[in-house]
Amino acid sequence: LRSSQRSGESLPTRKKSLLREESHKGRDRLERRRAERASWFLSVEAPLDASAPQASWQELLRVALRLCEDTPAVFDLSSCRLRAGSEIERLTSSQVAPRSAELYTIHAVAPDDESERLWLHTHGLERAWCPDLELLDLPPERLDAGRRLIDGLAELLLFAELPAPGTPIRAGRDLEVAWLPWQVVARGRDPEALGGLQDREGVADDHAGFRAVIVSAESTEVAFEPPTAALEAMASNSGGLFVSTRETERMAALARERWAVFGMLFARHKDEPEGEWRFLAKLGFEVKEGEDRREHLWFEVKELAPNRLRAMLLNSPHDIPAMTVGDEGWHELDRLTDWTILSPLSSFDPETADYLWDAGKPK
């Protein structure tokens, strides 16, 4: 599957890992082994619609599935990612387009000398008319914050006009960053440093092209710094990224479409020892009566009934003073905008909970 002009990467002198790989996908691993034994493959290539890249990519996957009656896997060349056939079926069976994060992968790269600083970068965004994003000199303890910052910015930039280099981007409440072309940043680095010219040329030229390095909002083209303040705010949970109205509506549609999976898993595991399983729901509440603005809050679900749920508020509202942490009560299901299940295996959301359902089926 190809939806950009770039091929797979090669970094012979670097150690790299792929973020968001989940070890619990046993069914996927079996299908990947089938794919490795395949003696032939078909290639599908098409451009993505800039106005709806997720839906366009989803339709491209549907074409790939229709070409083969039993597809063990699809290799997405633009994002350098092999996806099992069952994962493709999950992504294409929904009437809701996949999340933006499905369009790309994030690689975490460290040099061979075990340096403490990492290079995070994406593959796959350029095909969606958005620059691939990078973080340089990232401390390992900020790895999760860096991943979340990239995910949040990718979602914002996919559907907005890209600001000029160095222009502050308000990515969240009291959270600003900027971006610079990789060429500008590379000029000021040792060519052999991680993310320098050595990693941009020759066999590694997949790290050239339309790529943006995320920097602090105070940076200029001659004096740039990593977005330390933003990363620290995210790591301490004091800085939350904005979520676009488009993404909020997409998440809400998917959460409702797959609410039955949440309900069945809740019924199966709600009586297990406290703390092993937690079922969380995000609900939207009007900030002021008559205003078309909502604040979205996380609740822990205690009980389900037709078209409603009883739950306890987990986070402090910013703009709804009448609600406080620990409040418990019944809420209508039409407020639902997202949900998460915390299990002994991992955390799951509407995008991935099918795996958790399959894992609990009798063998």
Number of C-alpha atoms within 10 A of each C-alpha: 20 20 20 19 12 20 16 15 16 15 14 11 12 15 14 18 13 14 15 11 10 10 10 13 15 13 15 21 14 12 19 19 13 14 21 10 9 11 6 6 12 9 12 14 13 12 15 20 14 14 12 13 22 21 19 19 23 23 16 20 19 16 14 20 19 10 12 11 8 9 19 22 24 22 16 21 21 24 26 21 17 15 18 23 20 16 20 19 14 14 21 21 12 14 12 18 22 22 16 19 18 16 22 23 22 24 21 22 20 23 17 11 9 10 12 12 18 23 21 26 24 29 27 27 25 23 24 25 18 21 22 25 26 27 24 22 17 21 15 16 11 17 20 14 20 29 21 17 22 22 19 20 20 20 19 22 16 20 17 9 9 14 12 11 16 20 17 18 19 16 21 17 11 12 21 20 25 25 29 22 20 22 17 16 22 19 12 13 13 12 14 10 13 21 27 20 22 18 23 19 12 11 14 17 18 20 24 16 15 17 23 23 24 26 25 22 22 16 21 17 13 9 9 20 15 20 24 16 15 25 25 15 15 21 18 10 10 12 19 19 20 15 14 13 10 11 14 14 13 17 23 21 19 22 24 18 14 17 17 11 17 24 14 12 19 19 12 12 15 17 9 10 8 8 9 12 20 19 23 22 26 21 22 18 16 15 17 12 8 7 8 8 13 15 15 21 19 22 22 21 22 17 16 16 11 7 9 15 18 16 22 19 22 18 14 14 18 11 13 14 9 7 14 14 13 14 12 17 13 15 15 13 17 12 17 23 22 25 26 21 21 15 15 9 13 12 15 18 20 21 19 15 18 17 18 20 14 13 15 11 7 5 5
